[in-house]
Amino acid sequence: MRAMSQTPPLVFDRALSRRRLARAAHLGPETFLLDRVAEDLADRLGSVKRRFSTALDLGTPTDGLARALDGHPAVERLFAAAPLAAGLGIRRDAVVADEEALPFAPQSLDLVVSALALQGVNDLPGVFAQVRRALKPDGLFLAGFVGGSSLTELRQAFAIAESETTGGVSPRVAPFADVRDLGGLLQRAGFALPVADTDRIVVRYGSPFTLFSELRRMGAANALTERRRVPLRRDTLLKAAEIYGARFADPDGRLRVTFDIVWLSGWAPHESQQKPLAPGSAKMSLAAALGAKRAGEPPADGAA
């Protein structure tokens, strides 16, 4: 059991997040970003020359990832776990489960994939540890979710607008994980060969109000526990739209929106995997490997 001092902060209101997703499903979800991430995940999985017999789609809020992996040569059987039944589509192989409380036996899965789900969990290290525990030796975890500097333009516009109209600032855009920290979190969770990288996607809109509407239909409206519990003032909203247009418009008047997709992969350890050399076992000095000369030696032929 995790010690009380290690309890993660409750950044997100998870119950509210589920209601936001349910509303998005009712309105008709906006899926362009998720579909892009699902296609990219399928491409990344295609570079792995393996076939995984039991694969889990963890938390993906629509069936977009299931469709992208349908018939994929690396996946034999895919089932889903998500916090809302609406997000599971009509697939039979599915279970309603919270990403922070996975109901899977140790070493029961060969592959865990996830698209645009993990940016809203409170205990990301805990999720990684549970995924690691559920994977069989040499099982793979591959996920893409929103991180980095995503929605930086919106964050800045609202901060300035709220400061000017109310004299203070409240959290409007979620904090996102930095890719520089995530590789270390995978290692701490026990993954071998961890890799973390970022894919920046810049989308352009004709109006900030179109962006606001699409974020609502992604289920991505504000679900922070420290959010201000009163309706957004009209003058603040209009000021934010004005600032967004003034600061983040291209010459043709269309507005830039940044989405950083953080990609993570890691393997459950197995004796067949490549391992780093033990300290002191190298057969060549670093200086020799880099072609450096010792003090007092003339440069090698062709060297400057």
C-alpha positions as CSV (number, residue, x, y, z in Angstrom):
1,M,0.0,0.0,0.0
2,R,1.3,3.5,-0.9
3,A,2.2,5.6,2.2
4,M,0.0,8.5,2.9
5,S,2.8,10.9,2.3
6,Q,3.1,9.6,-1.2
7,T,-0.6,10.0,-2.1
8,P,-0.7,11.9,-5.4
9,P,-2.3,15.3,-5.5
10,L,-5.9,15.4,-6.9
11,V,-5.3,17.7,-9.8
12,F,-8.3,16.4,-11.8
13,D,-11.9,15.9,-10.7
14,R,-12.2,12.4,-12.2
15,A,-16.0,12.2,-11.7
16,L,-16.4,15.5,-13.6
17,S,-14.0,14.2,-16.3
18,R,-16.3,11.3,-16.8
19,R,-19.3,13.6,-17.1
20,R,-17.5,15.7,-19.6
21,L,-16.8,12.6,-21.7
22,A,-20.4,11.5,-21.4
23,R,-21.6,15.0,-22.6
24,A,-19.2,14.8,-25.5
25,A,-20.6,11.4,-26.5
26,H,-24.1,12.9,-26.4
27,L,-23.2,16.0,-28.4
28,G,-21.3,13.9,-31.0
29,P,-17.6,13.6,-30.3
30,E,-15.0,15.6,-32.2
31,T,-12.4,12.9,-33.1
32,F,-9.9,14.4,-35.5
33,L,-7.1,14.5,-33.0
34,L,-7.8,11.1,-31.5
35,D,-8.0,9.6,-35.0
36,R,-4.7,11.1,-35.9
37,V,-3.1,9.6,-32.7
38,A,-4.7,6.2,-33.3
39,E,-3.3,6.1,-36.8
40,D,0.2,7.1,-35.6
41,L,0.0,4.4,-32.9
42,A,-0.8,1.8,-35.4
43,D,2.1,2.9,-37.5
44,R,4.5,2.8,-34.5
45,L,3.3,-0.7,-33.6
46,G,3.9,-1.8,-37.2
47,S,7.6,-1.3,-36.6
48,V,7.6,-4.0,-33.9
49,K,8.2,-7.3,-35.5
50,R,6.1,-9.2,-33.0
51,R,2.6,-10.6,-32.7
52,F,0.8,-9.9,-29.4
53,S,-1.9,-12.5,-28.6
54,T,-3.7,-10.5,-25.8
55,A,-3.8,-6.7,-26.2
56,L,-5.6,-4.1,-24.1
57,D,-6.8,-0.7,-25.3
58,L,-6.6,1.4,-22.1
59,G,-8.9,4.3,-21.7
60,T,-9.2,5.5,-25.3
61,P,-12.4,7.5,-25.2
62,T,-13.9,6.2,-28.5
63,D,-13.5,3.1,-30.7
64,G,-11.0,5.0,-32.9
65,L,-8.0,3.0,-31.7
66,A,-9.8,-0.3,-32.1
67,R,-10.7,0.6,-35.7
68,A,-7.1,1.6,-36.4
69,L,-5.8,-1.7,-35.1
70,D,-8.5,-3.8,-36.7
71,G,-6.6,-6.4,-38.8
72,H,-3.2,-5.1,-37.6
73,P,-0.6,-7.8,-38.1
74,A,0.8,-7.2,-34.6
75,V,-2.5,-7.7,-32.7
76,E,-4.3,-11.0,-32.4
77,R,-7.0,-10.1,-30.0
78,L,-7.8,-6.6,-28.7
79,F,-10.2,-5.8,-25.8
80,A,-10.9,-2.5,-24.1
81,A,-11.1,-0.9,-20.7
82,A,-12.5,2.6,-20.2
83,P,-14.2,4.5,-17.4
84,L,-17.4,5.0,-19.5
85,A,-19.5,2.3,-21.3
86,A,-20.2,4.9,-24.0
87,G,-16.5,5.0,-24.8
88,L,-16.4,1.3,-25.4
89,G,-18.7,1.4,-28.5
90,I,-20.4,-1.8,-29.3
91,R,-17.5,-4.1,-28.8
92,R,-18.1,-7.3,-26.8
93,D,-14.6,-7.7,-25.4
94,A,-14.7,-4.7,-23.1
95,V,-14.8,-3.8,-19.4
96,V,-15.7,-0.6,-17.6
97,A,-12.7,0.3,-15.5
98,D,-10.9,3.3,-14.2
99,E,-7.3,3.8,-15.6
100,E,-6.1,4.4,-12.0
101,A,-7.6,1.0,-10.8
102,L,-6.9,-1.7,-13.3
103,P,-8.7,-5.0,-12.7
104,F,-6.1,-7.3,-14.4
105,A,-4.2,-10.1,-13.0
106,P,-0.4,-9.9,-12.9
107,Q,1.3,-11.0,-16.2
108,S,-2.0,-11.4,-18.0
109,L,-1.4,-9.1,-21.0
110,D,1.0,-9.1,-23.9
111,L,0.4,-5.5,-25.1
112,V,-1.2,-2.4,-23.6
113,V,-2.0,0.6,-25.9
114,S,-3.7,3.9,-25.1
115,A,-4.7,7.0,-27.1
116,L,-5.5,10.4,-25.6
117,A,-6.5,9.0,-22.2
118,L,-3.7,9.3,-19.7
119,Q,-3.4,13.1,-19.7
120,G,-6.3,13.3,-17.2
121,V,-5.2,10.8,-14.5
122,N,-4.0,12.0,-11.1
123,D,-1.5,9.2,-10.4
124,L,0.5,8.6,-13.6
125,P,3.3,6.7,-11.9
126,G,0.7,4.5,-10.3
127,V,-0.9,3.8,-13.7
128,F,2.5,2.9,-15.1
129,A,3.2,0.5,-12.2
130,Q,-0.2,-1.2,-12.7
131,V,0.4,-1.6,-16.4
132,R,3.9,-3.0,-15.8
133,R,2.4,-5.5,-13.3
134,A,-0.2,-6.6,-15.8
135,L,2.2,-7.2,-18.6
136,K,3.8,-10.6,-19.3
137,P,7.6,-10.7,-19.5
138,D,8.6,-9.0,-22.8
139,G,5.2,-7.4,-23.0
140,L,4.9,-3.9,-24.5
141,F,3.3,-0.7,-23.3
142,L,2.7,2.0,-26.0
143,A,0.7,5.2,-25.4
144,G,0.2,8.6,-26.9
145,F,-1.5,11.4,-24.9
146,V,-1.6,15.2,-24.7
147,G,1.4,16.7,-22.9
148,G,4.1,19.3,-23.1
149,S,3.1,22.8,-24.3
150,S,-0.4,21.8,-25.5
151,L,-2.9,24.6,-25.7
152,T,-0.3,27.1,-24.6
153,E,-2.0,29.8,-26.7
154,L,-5.3,29.2,-24.9
155,R,-3.6,29.2,-21.5
156,Q,-1.9,32.5,-22.1
157,A,-5.0,34.2,-23.6
158,F,-7.2,33.2,-20.6
159,A,-4.6,34.2,-18.1
160,I,-4.3,37.7,-19.5
161,A,-8.0,38.1,-20.0
162,E,-9.0,37.0,-16.6
163,S,-6.3,39.2,-15.0
164,E,-7.6,42.2,-16.9
165,T,-11.3,41.6,-16.3
166,T,-11.3,40.2,-12.7
167,G,-8.0,41.1,-11.3
168,G,-7.0,37.5,-10.7
169,V,-6.2,34.3,-12.5
170,S,-7.8,30.8,-12.0
171,P,-6.7,27.6,-13.6
172,R,-8.5,27.1,-17.0
173,V,-6.2,24.8,-18.9
174,A,-4.8,21.6,-17.4
175,P,-1.1,21.2,-16.6
176,F,0.5,18.7,-18.9
177,A,3.3,16.2,-18.3
178,D,6.8,17.1,-19.7
179,V,8.4,14.5,-21.9
180,R,11.7,14.9,-20.1
181,D,10.2,13.5,-16.9
182,L,8.3,10.6,-18.4
183,G,11.1,8.3,-19.4
184,G,12.3,8.4,-15.7
185,L,8.8,7.5,-14.5
186,L,8.7,4.5,-16.8
187,Q,12.0,3.3,-15.4
188,R,10.8,3.8,-11.9
189,A,7.8,1.6,-12.7
190,G,10.1,-1.2,-13.8
191,F,10.0,-0.9,-17.6
192,A,13.0,-1.8,-19.7
193,L,14.1,0.1,-22.8
194,P,11.9,3.1,-22.0
195,V,11.4,5.7,-24.8
196,A,9.7,9.1,-24.7
197,D,9.3,11.5,-27.5
198,T,6.9,14.3,-28.6
199,D,5.0,14.9,-31.9
200,R,3.8,18.5,-32.2
201,I,0.6,19.0,-34.1
202,V,-0.5,22.6,-35.0
203,V,-4.2,23.0,-35.9
204,R,-5.6,26.2,-37.3
205,Y,-9.1,27.6,-36.6
206,G,-11.1,30.4,-38.1
207,S,-12.4,31.4,-34.6
208,P,-11.5,30.8,-31.0
209,F,-15.2,29.9,-30.4
210,T,-14.9,27.0,-32.8
211,L,-11.9,25.8,-30.7
212,F,-14.0,26.1,-27.5
213,S,-16.8,24.1,-29.0
214,E,-14.5,21.3,-30.3
215,L,-12.7,21.0,-26.9
216,R,-16.1,20.5,-25.3
217,R,-16.9,17.8,-27.9
218,M,-13.6,16.1,-27.1
219,G,-14.6,15.9,-23.5
220,A,-11.6,18.3,-22.7
221,A,-13.4,21.1,-20.9
222,N,-12.0,22.2,-17.6
223,A,-12.1,19.4,-15.0
224,L,-9.5,20.7,-12.6
225,T,-10.2,20.4,-8.9
226,E,-8.9,23.9,-8.3
227,R,-11.2,25.5,-11.0
228,R,-13.3,28.5,-10.1
229,R,-16.8,27.1,-9.3
230,V,-18.7,30.0,-10.9
231,P,-19.7,30.4,-14.6
232,L,-17.1,32.1,-16.8
233,R,-17.9,35.8,-17.2
234,R,-18.9,36.9,-20.6
235,D,-16.5,39.8,-20.7
236,T,-13.6,37.4,-19.7
237,L,-14.5,35.0,-22.5
238,L,-14.8,37.8,-25.1
239,K,-11.5,39.3,-23.9
240,A,-9.8,35.9,-24.2
241,A,-11.0,35.6,-27.7
242,E,-9.8,39.1,-28.6
243,I,-6.3,38.4,-27.1
244,Y,-6.1,35.0,-28.8
245,G,-6.8,36.6,-32.2
246,A,-4.3,39.4,-31.6
247,R,-1.4,37.2,-30.4
248,F,-1.8,33.9,-32.2
249,A,-3.2,34.6,-35.6
250,D,-1.3,33.8,-38.9
251,P,-1.2,36.4,-41.7
252,D,-4.4,34.9,-43.2
253,G,-6.2,35.5,-39.9
254,R,-6.5,31.9,-38.8
255,L,-5.6,31.0,-35.3
256,R,-2.9,28.5,-34.3
257,V,-3.5,25.8,-31.6
258,T,-0.7,23.6,-30.4
259,F,-1.1,20.0,-29.4
260,D,2.0,18.2,-28.2
261,I,1.4,14.4,-28.3
262,V,3.7,12.7,-25.9
263,W,4.6,9.1,-26.9
264,L,5.8,6.5,-24.5
265,S,6.9,3.0,-24.9
266,G,8.5,0.5,-22.5
267,W,8.9,-3.3,-22.2
268,A,8.3,-5.6,-19.3
269,P,11.8,-7.0,-18.5
270,H,12.8,-10.3,-20.1
271,E,16.2,-12.1,-20.3
272,S,16.2,-11.9,-24.1
273,Q,16.3,-8.1,-24.1
274,Q,19.3,-6.0,-24.9
275,K,21.0,-4.9,-21.7
276,P,23.5,-2.1,-21.0
277,L,27.1,-3.0,-20.3
278,A,28.2,-3.3,-16.7
279,P,30.4,-0.4,-15.5
280,G,34.1,-1.0,-16.2
281,S,33.5,-3.7,-18.8
282,A,34.2,-1.5,-21.9
283,K,37.2,-2.6,-24.0
284,M,37.9,0.9,-25.4
285,S,38.3,4.2,-23.7
286,L,35.8,7.0,-24.3
287,A,38.6,9.1,-25.7
288,A,39.6,6.5,-28.2
289,A,36.0,5.9,-29.2
290,L,35.6,9.7,-29.9
291,G,38.9,9.9,-31.7
292,A,40.4,12.3,-29.2
293,K,44.2,12.7,-28.9
294,R,46.1,12.6,-25.7
295,A,47.9,15.6,-24.4
296,G,51.1,16.2,-26.4
297,E,50.2,13.9,-29.3
298,P,50.0,15.3,-32.8
299,P,46.6,15.2,-34.5
300,A,45.7,12.2,-36.6
301,D,45.9,12.4,-40.4
302,G,43.2,14.7,-41.7
303,A,42.3,16.1,-38.3
304,A,42.3,19.8,-37.8
